[in-house]
Amino acid sequence: MENMPKTEAGSDGANLPEIDPRKTYADALSEVKTREQELADKWTKNASDNYKIYVGDDDSVLFNILYSNTETIRPNLFSQVPKPDVRRRWDEARGDLPAKVMNRMLEFCMDTNIASYPTFVNVIDQCVLDGLLPGLGTFRFRFENGVGFLDYVHFDQYIWAYCRQWEARPWEAFRHDMTK
């Protein structure tokens, strides 16, 4: 039990892992690289093989039933775009004009996609496919200049610390392939 991370109560009452101030950047990077190699050895290779079978690049498979099964299940998991539904907590009789304007503005902001960024449908559709084939579909929500964006994260770009319960993970990381 002495190897378990210590926890402290967060501002929302949840238990959050305590950050060790003695850990250096090099130690943290070493831990992430070690975990990335473990995931590559135990999981990422099998996940990549599943994608090869799905796409049809694996010549050892005579009849690709994975593709037909995946394409049958996939629309059941995500078939249409959700429509934002922003409402006041109380009934409309108590609503005033500024609240109604805010409702309309929020619905518009959530329903609009910005050009050159992935749309909600594209990101979620890819995450569903990743959930069906390798077993992990991941996206990231980020803010840029006050605007929120969804980013699809490929299954081999997401690294997480080993933990028995997901809520107890001490860290998670995203790998970025960058050029000079």
Secondary structure, DSSP 8 states (H G I E B T S, - for coil): -TTS--EEE-TTS-EEE---TT--HHHHHHHHHHHHHHHIIIIIHHHHHHHHHHHT--TT-SS-HHHHHHHHHHHHH--S--------SS-GGG--HHHHHHHHHHHHHHH---TTS--HHHHHHHHHHHHHTTS--EEEEEEETTEEEEEEE-GGGEEE---SSGGG---EEE------
